[in-house]
Amino acid sequence: MGISGFGLIYIIIGFIVAINRGYLSNITTIGSLISALLAILLWPLLFFGISLHISFSASHSGYSLWTSYLLRRH
């Protein structure tokens, strides 16, 4: 089973939108890689101002994964 024509177009548009929004400009961590993949797959959310940036932050109990879905202006 392959990817459908619609699926391919959806991924291509997602890739273009992710590039234009800066998600593919600096992939140096696992968080930035996950953010880029989310941006490619969930690209329509980016047009509503939703941020899909994921980062790892140090906490007292180790590392915790947190993501920000805050509305912000681009």
CYANA upper distance limits for C-alpha pairs under 8 A (distance plus 0.5 A):
  3 ILE  CA      7 GLY  CA      6.47
  3 ILE  CA      8 LEU  CA      6.92
  4 SER  CA      8 LEU  CA      6.73
  5 GLY  CA      9 ILE  CA      6.75
  6 PHE  CA     10 TYR  CA      6.55
  7 GLY  CA     11 ILE  CA      6.73
  8 LEU  CA     12 ILE  CA      6.68
  9 ILE  CA     13 ILE  CA      6.60
 10 TYR  CA     14 GLY  CA      6.61
 11 ILE  CA     15 PHE  CA      6.56
 11 ILE  CA     40 ILE  CA      6.99
 11 ILE  CA     41 LEU  CA      7.31
 12 ILE  CA     16 ILE  CA      6.79
 13 ILE  CA     17 VAL  CA      6.61
 13 ILE  CA     40 ILE  CA      8.41
 14 GLY  CA     18 ALA  CA      6.47
 14 GLY  CA     39 ALA  CA      7.36
 14 GLY  CA     40 ILE  CA      4.67
 14 GLY  CA     41 LEU  CA      6.72
 14 GLY  CA     42 LEU  CA      7.92
 14 GLY  CA     43 TRP  CA      5.74
 15 PHE  CA     19 ILE  CA      6.71
 15 PHE  CA     39 ALA  CA      8.44
 15 PHE  CA     40 ILE  CA      5.69
 16 ILE  CA     20 ASN  CA      6.75
 17 VAL  CA     21 ARG  CA      6.63
 17 VAL  CA     39 ALA  CA      8.36
 17 VAL  CA     40 ILE  CA      7.84
 17 VAL  CA     43 TRP  CA      7.09
 18 ALA  CA     22 GLY  CA      6.70
 18 ALA  CA     23 TYR  CA      5.67
 18 ALA  CA     24 LEU  CA      6.82
 18 ALA  CA     36 ALA  CA      7.27
 18 ALA  CA     39 ALA  CA      6.10
 18 ALA  CA     40 ILE  CA      6.28
 18 ALA  CA     43 TRP  CA      7.60
 19 ILE  CA     23 TYR  CA      6.40
 19 ILE  CA     24 LEU  CA      5.83
 19 ILE  CA     25 SER  CA      7.43
 22 GLY  CA     26 ASN  CA      8.38
 23 TYR  CA     27 ILE  CA      8.29
 23 TYR  CA     32 SER  CA      7.92
 23 TYR  CA     35 SER  CA      7.29
 23 TYR  CA     36 ALA  CA      5.55
 23 TYR  CA     39 ALA  CA      7.48
 24 LEU  CA     36 ALA  CA      6.43
 26 ASN  CA     32 SER  CA      7.96
 27 ILE  CA     32 SER  CA      5.73
 27 ILE  CA     33 LEU  CA      6.18
 27 ILE  CA     36 ALA  CA      8.34
 28 THR  CA     32 SER  CA      7.00
 28 THR  CA     33 LEU  CA      7.93
 29 THR  CA     33 LEU  CA      6.82
 30 ILE  CA     34 ILE  CA      6.64
 31 GLY  CA     35 SER  CA      6.58
 31 GLY  CA     53 HIS  CA      8.17
 31 GLY  CA     54 ILE  CA      5.63
 31 GLY  CA     55 SER  CA      5.37
 31 GLY  CA     56 PHE  CA      7.05
 32 SER  CA     36 ALA  CA      6.60
 32 SER  CA     53 HIS  CA      7.58
 32 SER  CA     54 ILE  CA      7.01
 32 SER  CA     55 SER  CA      7.59
 33 LEU  CA     37 LEU  CA      6.80
 34 ILE  CA     38 LEU  CA      6.60
 34 ILE  CA     54 ILE  CA      7.41
 35 SER  CA     39 ALA  CA      6.54
 35 SER  CA     52 LEU  CA      6.29
 35 SER  CA     53 HIS  CA      5.55
 35 SER  CA     54 ILE  CA      5.99
 36 ALA  CA     40 ILE  CA      6.74
 37 LEU  CA     41 LEU  CA      6.74
 38 LEU  CA     42 LEU  CA      6.12
 38 LEU  CA     43 TRP  CA      8.16
 38 LEU  CA     52 LEU  CA      7.21
 39 ALA  CA     43 TRP  CA      5.59
 39 ALA  CA     46 LEU  CA      7.93
 39 ALA  CA     52 LEU  CA      6.91
 42 LEU  CA     46 LEU  CA      8.06
 43 TRP  CA     47 PHE  CA      7.95
 44 PRO  CA     48 PHE  CA      7.93
 45 LEU  CA     49 GLY  CA      7.47
 45 LEU  CA     50 ILE  CA      6.29
 46 LEU  CA     50 ILE  CA      5.70
 46 LEU  CA     51 SER  CA      7.10
 46 LEU  CA     52 LEU  CA      8.31
 48 PHE  CA     71 LEU  CA      8.38
 49 GLY  CA     71 LEU  CA      5.73
 49 GLY  CA     72 ARG  CA      6.14
 49 GLY  CA     73 ARG  CA      6.80
 49 GLY  CA     74 HIS  CA      7.76
 50 ILE  CA     69 TYR  CA      6.08
 50 ILE  CA     70 LEU  CA      6.52
 50 ILE  CA     71 LEU  CA      5.56
 50 ILE  CA     72 ARG  CA      7.33
 51 SER  CA     68 SER  CA      6.88
 51 SER  CA     69 TYR  CA      5.65
 51 SER  CA     70 LEU  CA      6.61
 51 SER  CA     71 LEU  CA      7.17
 51 SER  CA     72 ARG  CA      7.68
 52 LEU  CA     67 THR  CA      7.61
 52 LEU  CA     68 SER  CA      7.08
 52 LEU  CA     69 TYR  CA      6.69
 53 HIS  CA     67 THR  CA      6.86
 53 HIS  CA     68 SER  CA      6.89
 53 HIS  CA     69 TYR  CA      8.45
 54 ILE  CA     65 LEU  CA      8.13
 54 ILE  CA     66 TRP  CA      6.93
 54 ILE  CA     67 THR  CA      5.19
 54 ILE  CA     68 SER  CA      7.33
 55 SER  CA     65 LEU  CA      7.05
 55 SER  CA     66 TRP  CA      6.76
 55 SER  CA     67 THR  CA      7.03
 56 PHE  CA     63 TYR  CA      6.97
 56 PHE  CA     64 SER  CA      6.53
 56 PHE  CA     65 LEU  CA      5.51
 56 PHE  CA     66 TRP  CA      6.98
 57 SER  CA     63 TYR  CA      6.30
 57 SER  CA     64 SER  CA      6.39
 57 SER  CA     65 LEU  CA      7.27
 57 SER  CA     66 TRP  CA      8.03
 58 ALA  CA     62 GLY  CA      6.51
 58 ALA  CA     63 TYR  CA      5.23
 58 ALA  CA     64 SER  CA      7.08
 59 SER  CA     63 TYR  CA      6.10
 59 SER  CA     64 SER  CA      7.03
